[in-house]
Amino acid sequence: KEKRVTIHMLSQDQKDLSQLHNGKLIILPTSLEELLRLAGEKFGGCSFTKITNAENAEIDDLDVIWDGDHLLFS
C-alpha cells in the first residue's frame, strides 16, 4: 500500500512543526533520493540534504516512515 506523507520546508528560523503552514501532501516515492528531488521540485527548486520527522529525528531509511507522517526538509 502506498504511503501518503505531508512534506514541509524547514527554514533556519523555524524550530518545529507548529510554525509550519506550507505542507504538501504527496505519495511517498520508492527512494530517499527521489523523495529529496520531489521535495525540491515541490518547493520551487530548492536543494535539500536532510529529512527529519515531527519529533526532529533524522530520516535515513524509507522503512521508518509511516503513512500520514509529516516530513521536514532542510
CYANA upper distance limits for C-alpha pairs under 8 A (distance plus 0.5 A):
  2 GLU  CA     27 ILE  CA      7.14
  2 GLU  CA     28 LEU  CA      7.42
  2 GLU  CA     67 ASP  CA      8.43
  3 LYS  CA     27 ILE  CA      6.32
  3 LYS  CA     28 LEU  CA      5.97
  3 LYS  CA     66 TRP  CA      7.34
  3 LYS  CA     67 ASP  CA      5.01
  3 LYS  CA     68 GLY  CA      7.71
  4 ARG  CA     25 LEU  CA      7.26
  4 ARG  CA     26 ILE  CA      6.15
  4 ARG  CA     27 ILE  CA      5.06
  4 ARG  CA     28 LEU  CA      6.33
  4 ARG  CA     67 ASP  CA      5.75
  4 ARG  CA     68 GLY  CA      6.13
  4 ARG  CA     69 ASP  CA      8.17
  5 VAL  CA     25 LEU  CA      6.21
  5 VAL  CA     26 ILE  CA      6.10
  5 VAL  CA     27 ILE  CA      6.84
  5 VAL  CA     28 LEU  CA      6.81
  5 VAL  CA     66 TRP  CA      8.33
  5 VAL  CA     67 ASP  CA      6.57
  5 VAL  CA     68 GLY  CA      5.43
  5 VAL  CA     69 ASP  CA      5.61
  5 VAL  CA     70 HIS  CA      6.41
  5 VAL  CA     71 LEU  CA      7.62
  6 THR  CA     23 GLY  CA      6.31
  6 THR  CA     24 LYS  CA      5.81
  6 THR  CA     25 LEU  CA      4.83
  6 THR  CA     26 ILE  CA      6.72
  6 THR  CA     68 GLY  CA      7.43
  6 THR  CA     69 ASP  CA      6.87
  6 THR  CA     70 HIS  CA      5.26
  6 THR  CA     71 LEU  CA      6.68
  7 ILE  CA     23 GLY  CA      5.90
  7 ILE  CA     24 LYS  CA      5.79
  7 ILE  CA     25 LEU  CA      6.89
  7 ILE  CA     26 ILE  CA      7.83
  7 ILE  CA     39 ALA  CA      7.62
  7 ILE  CA     70 HIS  CA      6.35
  7 ILE  CA     71 LEU  CA      5.35
  7 ILE  CA     72 LEU  CA      6.48
  7 ILE  CA     73 PHE  CA      7.83
  8 HIS  CA     20 LEU  CA      7.56
  8 HIS  CA     22 ASN  CA      6.55
  8 HIS  CA     23 GLY  CA      5.32
  8 HIS  CA     24 LYS  CA      7.23
  8 HIS  CA     70 HIS  CA      7.86
  8 HIS  CA     71 LEU  CA      6.64
  8 HIS  CA     72 LEU  CA      5.33
  8 HIS  CA     73 PHE  CA      6.62
  9 MET  CA     22 ASN  CA      7.79
  9 MET  CA     23 GLY  CA      8.28
  9 MET  CA     43 PHE  CA      7.70
  9 MET  CA     72 LEU  CA      6.28
  9 MET  CA     73 PHE  CA      5.45
  9 MET  CA     74 SER  CA      6.86
 10 LEU  CA     14 GLN  CA      6.65
 10 LEU  CA     15 LYS  CA      8.39
 10 LEU  CA     20 LEU  CA      8.12
 10 LEU  CA     72 LEU  CA      6.33
 10 LEU  CA     73 PHE  CA      6.09
 10 LEU  CA     74 SER  CA      5.91
 11 SER  CA     74 SER  CA      7.34
 14 GLN  CA     19 GLN  CA      6.75
 14 GLN  CA     20 LEU  CA      8.08
 15 LYS  CA     19 GLN  CA      7.90
 16 ASP  CA     20 LEU  CA      7.97
 16 ASP  CA     54 ALA  CA      7.81
 16 ASP  CA     56 ASN  CA      8.21
 17 LEU  CA     54 ALA  CA      6.65
 24 LYS  CA     42 LYS  CA      8.38
 28 LEU  CA     35 LEU  CA      7.55
 29 PRO  CA     34 GLU  CA      6.75
 29 PRO  CA     35 LEU  CA      6.31
 30 THR  CA     34 GLU  CA      7.56
 30 THR  CA     35 LEU  CA      8.26
 30 THR  CA     62 LEU  CA      8.24
 31 SER  CA     35 LEU  CA      6.76
 31 SER  CA     62 LEU  CA      7.46
 32 LEU  CA     36 LEU  CA      6.65
 32 LEU  CA     60 ASP  CA      7.96
 32 LEU  CA     61 ASP  CA      7.69
 32 LEU  CA     62 LEU  CA      7.11
 33 GLU  CA     37 ARG  CA      6.68
 34 GLU  CA     38 LEU  CA      6.43
 35 LEU  CA     39 ALA  CA      6.58
 36 LEU  CA     40 GLY  CA      6.69
 36 LEU  CA     47 SER  CA      8.23
 36 LEU  CA     48 PHE  CA      6.60
 36 LEU  CA     49 THR  CA      7.70
 36 LEU  CA     73 PHE  CA      8.49
 37 ARG  CA     41 GLU  CA      6.73
 37 ARG  CA     47 SER  CA      8.09
 37 ARG  CA     48 PHE  CA      8.36
 38 LEU  CA     42 LYS  CA      6.64
 39 ALA  CA     43 PHE  CA      6.67
 39 ALA  CA     46 CYS  CA      8.35
 39 ALA  CA     48 PHE  CA      8.21
 39 ALA  CA     73 PHE  CA      8.05
 40 GLY  CA     44 GLY  CA      6.97
 40 GLY  CA     45 GLY  CA      5.53
 40 GLY  CA     46 CYS  CA      4.97
 40 GLY  CA     47 SER  CA      5.90
 40 GLY  CA     48 PHE  CA      6.89
 41 GLU  CA     45 GLY  CA      5.43
 41 GLU  CA     46 CYS  CA      7.36
 48 PHE  CA     73 PHE  CA      6.67
 48 PHE  CA     74 SER  CA      5.78
 49 THR  CA     73 PHE  CA      8.07
 49 THR  CA     74 SER  CA      6.81
 50 LYS  CA     58 GLU  CA      7.67
 50 LYS  CA     59 ILE  CA      8.21
 50 LYS  CA     73 PHE  CA      6.32
 50 LYS  CA     74 SER  CA      5.79
 51 ILE  CA     58 GLU  CA      6.26
 51 ILE  CA     59 ILE  CA      5.88
 51 ILE  CA     60 ASP  CA      8.07
 51 ILE  CA     71 LEU  CA      6.99
 51 ILE  CA     72 LEU  CA      6.10
 51 ILE  CA     73 PHE  CA      5.29
 51 ILE  CA     74 SER  CA      7.10
 52 THR  CA     56 ASN  CA      5.83
 52 THR  CA     57 ALA  CA      5.69
 52 THR  CA     58 GLU  CA      4.72
 52 THR  CA     59 ILE  CA      5.81
 52 THR  CA     71 LEU  CA      6.30
 52 THR  CA     72 LEU  CA      5.65
 52 THR  CA     73 PHE  CA      7.13
 53 ASN  CA     57 ALA  CA      6.02
 53 ASN  CA     58 GLU  CA      7.11
 53 ASN  CA     59 ILE  CA      7.40
 53 ASN  CA     69 ASP  CA      7.84
 53 ASN  CA     70 HIS  CA      6.55
 53 ASN  CA     71 LEU  CA      5.31
 53 ASN  CA     72 LEU  CA      6.48
 54 ALA  CA     69 ASP  CA      8.29
 54 ALA  CA     70 HIS  CA      6.48
 54 ALA  CA     71 LEU  CA      7.14
 54 ALA  CA     72 LEU  CA      7.77
 59 ILE  CA     64 VAL  CA      7.97
 59 ILE  CA     65 ILE  CA      8.42
 61 ASP  CA     65 ILE  CA      8.19
 65 ILE  CA     69 ASP  CA      7.12
